[in-house]
Amino acid sequence: MTLEDRKIIHVDMDAFYASVEQLDAPELKGKPIAVGGSSQRGVVAAASYEARKYGVRSAMPSVTAARLCPDLIFVKARFERYREVSQQIREIFLDYTDLVEPLSLDEAYLDVTENKLNYPSATIIAYDIRRRIYETTGLTASAGISVNKFIAKVASDYNKPNGQKTIVPEEVLEFLEQLEIRKFHGIGKVTAEKMYQHGIFNGADLKRKPIEYLAEHFGKSGVYYYNIVRGVHESAVKPDRIRKSLGAERTFSDNISSEIFMMERLDQIAEEIERRLAKNKVAGKTITLKIKYSDFKMQTRSKTVDHYIFKKQQILEIATELVRQESFRESVRLLGLSLSNLNTEDKEEEEPVEVQLEFKF
């Protein structure tokens, strides 16, 4: 079987957190809502499509979101509920294939080249999965179908919400050549602006650039860009992705500047990390302290030890060192801790996992 024979589906739930909240509270349906934060503080974790029409997006400061959409309704995040629904969706995926690679609670790759129901069409499988998700959970999903993960993910954004798009092998090159450069998965706003400066506005422009040129101006990523615009992306769907980092963070309702207050918050964060380390049966050697100041500038401080740690007190001792490493130049609006260099490094890599804690101070 060649790579062009693969049938990959990327399933992406539509505004997942916000849609779950609207499902459980019918009075929120049709209204602009933001999950997480408040009108004064915090960060938006997710926004409903009604809120997105005003420009509200995830990771946006809540104050900005409230300014863009004065009628925005803020809803507290309920991650246990989201995990419950996500597990229902995961079970549907597994009815079709064991090759399921979750990216988060609301999206996953599926390799259905050889599937449990012996369906010949990945397009039909995607329709069936989306139908079952709706019948089971009341939520809608979008899907992209193609020969590799990169193209499938790009395709899943095409007909959102509640739609899907298939890019068959003979359409791949033309599709990529016509694709706007900012729609290439992995090319963010900053990189897109840089590409514009080099006369690269779509896939065809990118394809005209020699690999040496792309490597010179975009480093190692240049080789990646050279390949993906030619439909070359050999990454397999990995059902057993192993966590490489585990962390938690907290945005405060009021900025803090006292070291005593900071240590109180870090004590609670370290306790949460210990719980999650125990649940996942992992330990690590590197502690990273994440600091966001009142002016929204970010700083990280890290320390690596020669032994694995997994207890709250061990984590807190190193966090204390990092706090006292240098004085804080501004008051602090967010603190986070993460543990990396885990005892899973001999396994396949997974993207870092961080959780926004919901402590009330």
C-alpha positions in Angstrom: 0.0 0.0 0.0 1.4 3.4 -0.9 0.9 6.6 1.1 -1.6 7.7 -1.5 -3.8 4.7 -0.7 -4.3 5.9 2.9 -7.7 7.1 4.1 -7.4 9.6 6.9 -10.2 11.4 8.6 -9.8 14.4 10.9 -12.9 14.9 13.1 -13.3 18.3 14.8 -16.2 19.1 17.1 -17.9 22.4 16.4 -17.2 24.9 19.2 -17.1 22.0 21.6 -17.0 23.5 25.1 -19.5 26.2 24.1 -21.8 23.8 22.3 -21.8 21.5 25.4 -22.9 24.4 27.5 -25.6 25.4 25.1 -26.8 21.8 25.0 -27.0 21.5 28.8 -28.6 25.0 29.2 -31.1 25.5 26.3 -31.6 29.1 27.3 -28.1 29.7 26.0 -28.8 28.4 22.5 -28.4 31.1 19.8 -26.7 33.4 22.2 -23.0 34.6 22.2 -21.3 32.8 25.0 -17.7 32.4 26.2 -16.5 29.5 28.3 -14.0 30.5 31.0 -12.9 33.9 32.3 -15.3 36.7 33.2 -16.1 40.2 31.9 -13.2 41.6 34.1 -10.5 38.9 34.2 -9.2 35.7 32.7 -9.0 34.2 29.3 -11.6 32.8 27.0 -11.3 29.0 26.7 -13.9 28.7 23.9 -16.5 30.8 22.1 -19.8 29.9 20.5 -20.3 30.7 16.9 -22.6 33.5 17.8 -19.7 35.1 19.8 -17.2 34.4 17.0 -19.2 36.7 14.7 -18.0 39.5 16.9 -14.4 38.4 16.7 -14.3 36.6 20.0 -11.8 33.8 20.0 -10.3 31.2 22.3 -7.1 32.4 24.2 -8.4 36.0 24.0 -8.4 38.1 27.2 -11.9 38.2 28.6 -11.8 42.0 28.8 -11.2 42.2 25.1 -13.9 39.7 24.3 -16.4 41.7 26.4 -15.5 44.8 24.6 -16.0 43.2 21.2 -19.3 41.7 22.2 -21.1 43.7 24.9 -23.9 41.0 25.2 -21.4 38.2 25.7 -22.4 35.7 28.4 -19.5 34.1 30.4 -19.9 30.5 31.5 -17.7 28.7 33.9 -15.8 25.8 32.3 -16.8 22.2 33.3 -14.0 20.0 32.2 -15.3 16.9 33.8 -18.5 17.2 31.7 -16.4 17.9 28.5 -14.3 14.8 29.2 -17.5 12.7 29.7 -18.9 13.8 26.3 -15.4 13.3 24.7 -15.3 9.7 25.9 -18.7 9.1 24.3 -17.3 10.4 21.0 -14.1 8.3 21.4 -16.1 5.2 21.7 -17.9 5.9 18.5 -14.5 6.3 16.7 -13.4 2.9 18.0 -16.3 1.2 16.4 -14.7 2.0 13.1 -10.9 1.7 13.8 -8.4 1.2 16.6 -6.1 3.7 14.8 -7.5 6.8 16.6 -5.1 9.6 17.5 -6.8 12.1 19.9 -5.3 15.7 19.7 -7.5 17.1 22.4 -11.0 16.5 23.9 -12.6 17.8 20.7 -10.6 16.5 17.8 -8.9 13.4 16.6 -7.3 11.7 13.5 -8.7 8.3 12.4 -6.9 6.0 9.9 -9.8 4.1 8.2 -7.8 2.6 5.4 -8.6 -0.8 6.8 -11.7 -0.4 9.0 -13.7 -2.7 11.2 -16.9 -2.4 9.1 -15.0 -2.9 5.8 -16.5 0.3 4.3 -14.7 1.1 1.0 -15.4 4.9 1.4 -13.8 7.1 4.0 -16.3 9.8 3.0 -19.2 7.5 3.9 -17.5 6.6 7.2 -17.1 10.3 8.1 -20.8 11.0 7.4 -21.7 8.0 9.5 -19.5 9.1 12.4 -20.9 12.6 12.4 -24.5 11.2 12.3 -23.8 9.0 15.3 -22.1 11.8 17.2 -25.2 13.9 16.8 -27.6 11.1 17.7 -25.6 10.2 20.7 -24.6 13.6 22.1 -26.8 16.2 20.4 -23.6 17.9 19.1 -22.3 18.5 15.6 -18.9 17.7 14.2 -17.0 18.6 11.0 -14.6 16.3 9.2 -11.8 16.4 6.6 -10.9 13.3 4.6 -7.8 12.8 2.5 -4.6 10.8 2.1 -2.6 12.2 5.1 -3.2 14.0 8.4 -2.1 17.4 7.2 -4.6 17.6 4.3 -7.4 16.0 6.3 -7.0 18.7 9.1 -7.0 21.5 6.5 -10.1 20.0 4.9 -12.0 19.8 8.2 -12.0 23.6 8.5 -13.5 24.0 5.0 -17.2 23.5 5.6 -17.5 24.2 9.3 -19.7 24.0 11.2 -21.5 20.7 10.7 -19.9 19.8 7.4 -17.1 17.8 5.7 -14.8 17.9 2.8 -13.0 15.1 0.9 -9.8 15.7 -1.0 -9.2 12.6 -3.1 -5.6 11.8 -4.3 -6.0 13.2 -7.8 -7.2 16.6 -6.3 -4.5 17.0 -3.7 -1.9 19.0 -5.6 -4.4 21.4 -7.2 -6.1 21.9 -3.8 -2.8 22.8 -2.1 -1.7 25.1 -4.9 -5.0 27.1 -4.6 -5.0 27.2 -0.8 -4.3 30.5 0.9 -1.0 30.3 2.8 -2.7 31.4 6.1 -4.9 28.3 5.8 -2.0 25.9 5.8 -2.1 24.1 9.2 1.0 25.0 11.1 1.5 28.4 9.5 0.4 31.0 12.0 -0.1 34.8 11.7 3.6 35.7 12.1 4.8 33.2 9.6 2.1 34.1 7.1 3.2 37.8 7.3 6.8 36.7 6.7 5.7 34.7 3.7 3.8 37.6 2.3 7.1 39.6 2.4 8.6 36.8 0.3 5.8 36.9 -2.3 4.2 33.7 -1.0 0.4 34.2 -0.8 -0.9 30.7 -1.7 0.3 27.1 -2.3 1.4 27.8 -5.9 3.7 30.6 -4.7 5.1 28.4 -2.0 5.7 25.6 -4.5 7.7 27.8 -6.8 10.3 28.4 -4.1 13.3 26.1 -4.1 14.0 24.0 -1.0 17.3 25.9 -0.5 15.4 29.2 -0.5 12.8 28.0 2.0 15.5 26.5 4.3 17.5 29.8 4.2 14.5 32.0 5.1 12.4 29.6 7.3 15.0 27.3 8.8 14.1 23.6 9.4 10.4 24.5 8.9 11.3 25.4 5.3 11.8 21.8 4.4 8.5 20.9 6.0 6.7 23.6 3.9 8.5 22.4 0.8 7.1 18.9 1.4 3.5 19.6 2.5 2.7 21.8 -0.5 3.6 18.8 -2.6 1.2 16.6 -0.5 4.1 14.8 1.3 3.3 14.2 4.9 4.1 10.7 6.0 3.2 11.0 9.7 1.1 8.0 10.7 -1.9 8.1 12.9 -0.6 7.2 16.4 -3.2 5.7 18.8 -0.8 5.7 21.8 0.6 9.2 22.1 2.6 9.6 25.2 2.6 12.8 27.2 5.8 14.7 27.2 4.7 17.4 29.6 2.1 17.9 32.3 1.1 21.2 33.9 -1.5 23.5 35.4 -1.9 27.2 35.6 -4.1 29.8 37.2 -5.2 33.3 36.1 -6.0 35.5 39.2 -9.1 37.6 39.7 -6.7 40.4 41.0 -3.1 40.9 40.1 -0.7 39.8 42.9 2.7 41.1 43.8 3.4 39.5 47.2 5.7 36.4 47.3 3.5 35.0 50.1 0.4 35.1 47.9 2.3 33.6 45.0 3.5 30.7 47.1 0.0 30.0 48.3 -1.2 29.8 44.7 1.8 27.6 43.6 1.1 25.3 46.6 -2.4 24.6 45.2 -1.1 24.3 41.6 1.6 21.8 42.8 -1.1 19.8 44.6 -3.1 19.5 41.4 0.0 18.4 39.4 0.8 15.7 42.0 -2.8 14.4 41.6 -2.5 14.3 37.9 1.0 12.7 38.0 -0.4 10.0 40.2 -3.4 9.5 37.9 -1.1 9.1 34.8 1.6 7.2 36.7 4.4 9.4 35.5 7.2 11.5 37.0 9.6 14.1 35.6 12.9 15.9 36.1 12.3 19.4 34.8 10.1 22.0 36.5 9.1 25.1 34.6 7.5 28.2 36.2 5.3 30.2 33.9 4.6 33.9 34.7 2.3 36.3 33.0 2.6 39.9 34.2 -0.1 42.5 34.4 1.1 44.0 31.1 0.5 40.5 29.5 4.3 39.8 28.9 5.3 36.2 29.5 8.3 34.7 31.2 9.4 31.2 32.0 12.0 29.9 34.4 13.1 26.2 34.5 15.3 23.9 36.6 16.2 20.2 35.8 17.3 17.8 38.5 19.0 14.4 38.2 16.2 12.3 39.6 12.5 11.9 38.9 10.1 13.8 41.1 6.3 13.3 41.5 5.4 14.6 44.9 3.9 18.0 45.7 6.6 19.0 48.1 9.4 18.2 45.7 7.6 20.3 43.0 7.0 23.2 45.4 10.7 23.3 46.6 11.9 23.8 43.1 9.1 26.2 42.3 10.2 28.3 45.3 13.8 28.4 44.0 12.5 29.6 40.6 10.3 32.3 42.2 13.3 33.6 44.1 15.6 33.4 41.2 15.0 37.0 40.4 12.6 39.7 41.5 9.3 40.2 39.7 9.3 43.4 37.7 5.5 43.8 37.6 2.5 42.5 39.4 1.4 39.0 38.3 -1.9 37.9 36.7 -1.0 34.3 35.9 1.2 31.6 37.4 1.7 28.1 36.1 3.9 25.1 36.7 4.7 22.2 34.3 6.7 19.1 34.7 8.6 17.8 31.7 11.5 15.4 30.9 9.1 12.7 31.9 9.9 9.0 32.4 8.1 8.4 29.0 10.9 9.7 26.8 11.5 6.3 25.2 7.9 6.3 23.9 6.2 8.3 21.2 5.9 12.1 21.7 2.7 13.9 22.6 2.1 17.6 22.7 2.3 19.2 26.2 -0.9 19.1 28.2 -1.9 22.1 30.4 -5.1 22.6 32.4 -6.5 26.0 33.4 -7.4 25.5 37.1 -10.6 26.8 38.5 -9.5 27.8 42.0 -11.5 30.5 43.8 -9.2 32.9 45.7 
